[in-house]
Amino acid sequence: MRYWNRELNGLPTPKEVLVKSLAEYINLFSNNGMEHYIFRGEPTNYHSTISSALRNGEYPFIRMKNEFRREIFHRITPDERKNFLAFAQHHGIPTNLIDFTRSPLVALFFACQPFYNTDGRFDQERGFIYLLKDELIDITDILAQNEDKNLLNLFMRNENNITLDLYKKFAEFEADFPERFYYYFKKLDDDWKYYIVEMQPYTAKKHRFYAYNNGEYKNKLKYEYVSENKGLITEIEKRYGSVEFVALEYILKLQEFLKQTTDFGATVWWLNCIPNFLYTPILSFERGRNQQGLFIYQAYHSFEECAYGTHILSQQRVWPDKIIVVENKEKVLRELDFMGINEKFIYGDYDNIARYIKSKYDKSKEGC
């Protein structure tokens, strides 16, 4: 039986593991089989993992963040100012960041929180932990310079010469994780043919991207976008010394894909062809440090579809590689508390410490 309710054509079905105790959970990690992952715990089987700013349409979160900045910027530390996007999320401003952690125990704590719904759409009994392979593109330094802008809009228009910066990130990603890079290049090719060329239901038999074949696909590509950008090649050679042509072809094709979908109003709701972006700011507040927190930056593209006047919000898909389903949530929470993983530790602020102490004494009275 599968408990996860996300099944989409063309996306891999993650392996699902069921655990019923803290001991079983810890045993999953005893053979180092999950050391190269990041984790997110959710208290039920939500239909998708979406950032707070994009869950119900599109919040004007950049304006909200900037107003928050005007109110409190003079009162915070230099590190908090430098990483203001994460600071704003921590204090309740919606953003396009999604919380993850490097600690499987922290993720377990959040997965085991109570969840109630009246319509039965979601699982009230089980928690869910989503694991992403640590095969991500760290754009922390790019966001530090551009956090008031939409990354994909910057990329489409090549503002601040950001194409060069992103090229370097994707070249490193391809070198470190060549098969993962190939997966997204193939997705881009599939989406290009579906949305730009054919505009008809995807049929796997009709579109064949070159097989990976130990990286040999790179020798078969036509590099049509690279050949049209000799000036960019010269800039890359001046800045970085050499050119990784497959990475350059990918980002130029992605750039053109975003432009074409905007110009022709293609109804692209999900961007499955972009690797996940990692944001790892310095978290000077105690909650961030205790939770070993980091973020997935959920890229998005917002435009108007002209034919029917529809607003399109394309979102980058955050799709797990593995899922751990947790039963006996209350029992596991008690076991975590015994290990020191509780709201006092997780949040670290005065209100939550007080709430934890009060709850502890309230429970002691139950047996009187």
Summary of the structure (lengths in Angstrom):
residues: 368
radius of gyration: 22.4
end to end distance: 41.6
largest distance: 79.8
contacts: 1041
relative contact order: 0.18
helix: 48%
strand: 14%
